[in-house]
């Protein structure tokens, strides 16, 4: 058994052990609107072999009339990839542009060794309700409201 993988999964999902937190919504609902000077970001962690592989996953459709792999992976949401940002490798400097140092450190801890952060803005859903969760490839790190 690879204990590194086991510990990574435990660290990644420790927040789910908080009894007061719901594990998953059963229906799709649109979130409450943010203030005009704020934007809700949804953060996902993943591990890719290269920046090119991560870029393909987020932005390149595998064929004509097919959605990108990111959209196919997140089955509970329609995603406009123009509202998606992928950061592969050195994630901390980008996080510090819109989060406090403590918040950025928390995100890095929850990434648990993943080398890619995917940011999806609320605008990506086109006002439609959505349901986001972990997938085989992605770990949902949750929403983050930031000032714009």
C-alpha positions in Angstrom: 0.0 0.0 0.0 1.3 3.5 -0.9 1.0 5.4 2.3 1.8 8.7 0.5 -1.4 8.4 -1.5 -3.4 7.4 1.5 -2.2 10.4 3.5 -2.8 12.7 0.5 -6.4 11.6 0.3 -6.9 12.0 4.0 -5.5 15.6 3.9 -7.5 16.4 0.8 -10.8 15.3 2.3 -10.3 16.1 6.0 -12.8 19.0 5.8 -15.6 16.4 5.1 -15.1 15.1 8.6 -16.7 18.2 10.1 -20.1 17.1 11.2 -21.8 20.4 10.7 -20.8 20.6 7.1 -23.2 19.0 4.5 -21.4 16.5 2.3 -23.3 17.3 -0.9 -26.4 19.2 -2.0 -29.0 16.9 -3.5 -30.4 19.4 -6.0 -28.8 21.9 -8.2 -29.3 25.4 -7.0 -27.9 28.7 -8.0 -25.8 30.3 -5.2 -26.7 33.6 -3.6 -25.4 36.5 -5.7 -22.2 38.2 -4.6 -21.8 41.9 -4.1 -21.0 43.9 -7.3 -17.4 44.3 -6.3 -16.9 40.6 -5.6 -16.6 37.4 -7.6 -17.1 33.8 -6.6 -14.3 31.4 -7.8 -14.5 27.7 -7.7 -11.2 26.0 -7.1 -10.1 22.5 -8.2 -6.9 20.6 -7.7 -5.5 18.0 -10.1 -2.3 16.3 -10.9 -1.1 16.4 -14.5 2.1 15.1 -16.1 2.8 18.5 -17.8 1.4 22.0 -18.3 0.5 20.9 -21.9 -1.6 18.0 -20.6 -3.4 20.3 -18.1 -4.0 22.9 -20.9 -5.5 20.2 -23.1 -7.8 19.0 -20.3 -9.1 22.5 -19.6 -9.3 24.1 -23.1 -8.9 21.7 -26.0 -11.9 19.7 -27.3 -11.0 16.1 -28.2 -13.0 16.4 -31.5 -15.5 18.5 -33.4 -18.7 19.2 -31.5 -17.3 17.7 -28.3 -16.9 19.5 -25.1 -13.5 19.9 -23.5 -12.5 17.2 -20.9 -13.0 19.6 -18.0 -16.7 20.1 -19.0 -17.2 16.4 -19.5 -15.6 15.6 -16.1 -17.8 18.1 -14.3 -21.2 16.6 -15.3 -23.2 18.8 -13.0 -22.4 22.1 -14.8 -22.2 23.8 -18.1 -18.8 25.6 -18.3 -17.7 28.4 -20.5 -14.0 27.8 -20.8 -13.3 31.5 -21.4 -14.0 31.8 -17.7 -11.5 29.1 -16.7 -7.9 29.6 -15.6 -5.3 26.8 -15.2 -2.2 27.2 -13.1 0.4 24.4 -13.4 3.5 24.3 -11.2 4.1 27.4 -9.1 0.6 28.0 -7.8 1.3 30.2 -4.7 2.2 33.5 -6.5 -1.1 33.4 -8.4 -3.1 32.6 -5.3 -1.4 35.5 -3.4 -2.7 37.9 -6.1 -6.3 37.6 -4.7 -6.1 35.8 -1.4 -4.4 36.5 1.9 -1.3 34.6 2.7 -3.1 32.4 5.2 -5.9 31.6 2.7 -3.4 30.8 0.0 -1.5 28.5 2.4 -4.8 26.7 3.2 -5.4 26.1 -0.5 -1.9 24.8 -1.0 -2.3 22.4 2.0 -5.6 21.2 0.5 -4.0 20.6 -2.9 -2.0 17.9 -1.1 0.7 17.6 -3.7 -1.4 18.2 -6.8 0.5 20.3 -9.3 -2.4 22.1 -11.0 -5.0 24.5 -9.8 -8.1 25.2 -11.9 -10.0 28.4 -11.2 -13.6 28.6 -12.6 -15.4 31.9 -12.2 -19.0 32.1 -11.4 -19.5 33.6 -14.8 -18.5 30.3 -16.4 -21.9 28.8 -15.6 -23.9 31.5 -17.5 -26.4 32.0 -14.6 -27.5 28.3 -14.7 -27.6 26.2 -11.6 -24.8 23.8 -11.1 -23.5 21.0 -8.9 -19.8 20.7 -8.3 -18.0 17.9 -6.5 -14.8 15.8 -6.7 -14.4 13.6 -9.8 -12.0 10.9 -10.7 -9.5 13.5 -12.0 -10.4 16.6 -10.0 -10.6 17.5 -6.3 -13.1 20.3 -5.5 -11.5 22.7 -3.1 -14.6 24.8 -2.7 -15.8 28.3 -3.6 -13.8 31.4 -2.7 -15.3 34.9 -2.9 -12.7 37.5 -3.9 -12.7 41.3 -4.5 -12.6 42.5 -8.1 
